[in-house]
Amino acid sequence: MATHFRLGFLLCDHTVGAVAARFGDYPALYRAAFADVVGHVEWRQYDASRGELPADPRECDGYLVSGSRSEEHTSELQSHSD
């Protein structure tokens, strides 16, 4: 029996310019990276850049978070580390 893993992908931004032209957007990049396990992974995408997030963290077994040109959370994280 194949192992089944629910993988959530939090899309925090979109690629632009030369990166987008060469590699596509983040979902395509991440799916390509996991192409070898396609039959074993259920992929769930959430557009966090538009406020779409899992209703419950247990919806998926694990999460990947895309890159983002905006680092709005950085100052909040730094303030908690002081």
C-alpha positions as CSV (number, residue, x, y, z in Angstrom):
1,M,0.0,0.0,0.0
2,A,1.3,3.4,-0.9
3,T,1.9,6.0,1.7
4,H,-0.5,9.0,1.4
5,F,0.6,12.4,2.6
6,R,-1.5,15.6,2.5
7,L,0.8,18.5,1.7
8,G,-0.5,22.0,2.0
9,F,1.1,24.8,0.0
10,L,0.8,28.3,1.3
11,L,1.2,30.7,-1.6
12,C,2.4,34.0,-0.1
13,D,3.3,35.8,-3.3
14,H,3.8,35.3,-7.1
15,T,7.0,35.2,-9.1
16,V,7.5,38.1,-11.5
17,G,9.7,39.1,-14.4
18,A,12.6,36.9,-15.5
19,V,12.0,34.3,-12.8
20,A,8.3,33.9,-13.8
21,A,9.2,33.8,-17.5
22,R,11.9,31.1,-16.9
23,F,10.4,29.0,-14.2
24,G,6.7,29.8,-13.9
25,D,4.9,30.7,-10.6
26,Y,5.6,29.2,-7.2
27,P,3.0,26.4,-7.4
28,A,4.6,25.1,-10.6
29,L,8.1,25.3,-9.1
30,Y,7.1,23.3,-6.0
31,R,5.0,20.7,-7.9
32,A,8.0,20.1,-10.1
33,A,10.2,19.6,-7.1
34,F,7.8,17.0,-5.8
35,A,7.1,15.3,-9.1
36,D,8.7,12.0,-8.1
37,V,6.2,11.5,-5.3
38,V,3.1,12.6,-7.2
39,G,1.2,9.4,-6.5
40,H,1.9,9.6,-2.8
41,V,1.1,13.2,-2.1
42,E,-2.3,15.0,-2.1
43,W,-1.5,18.6,-2.9
44,R,-3.7,21.3,-1.3
45,Q,-3.0,24.9,-2.3
46,Y,-4.0,27.9,-0.2
47,D,-3.6,31.4,-1.6
48,A,-2.4,33.1,1.6
49,S,-1.6,36.3,-0.4
50,R,-5.4,36.7,-0.6
51,G,-6.1,35.6,2.9
52,E,-6.9,32.0,2.1
53,L,-5.6,29.7,4.9
54,P,-6.4,26.3,6.2
55,A,-9.4,26.4,8.6
56,D,-7.6,23.9,10.8
57,P,-3.8,23.1,10.8
58,R,-4.7,19.4,10.8
59,E,-6.1,19.7,7.2
60,C,-2.7,18.6,6.0
61,D,0.1,16.5,7.4
62,G,2.7,19.2,6.6
63,Y,3.0,22.6,4.9
64,L,5.3,24.4,2.5
65,V,5.4,28.2,2.4
66,S,6.4,30.0,-0.8
67,G,8.8,32.9,-0.9
68,S,7.5,36.4,-0.8
69,R,8.9,39.8,-1.9
70,S,7.2,41.3,1.1
71,E,8.5,40.5,4.6
72,E,5.7,42.0,6.6
73,H,6.1,39.3,9.3
74,T,9.8,40.0,9.9
75,S,9.5,42.9,12.3
76,E,6.8,40.9,14.3
77,L,9.0,37.9,14.5
78,Q,12.0,40.0,15.6
79,S,10.0,41.7,18.3
80,H,9.2,38.3,19.8
81,S,12.8,37.2,19.9
82,D,13.9,40.2,22.0
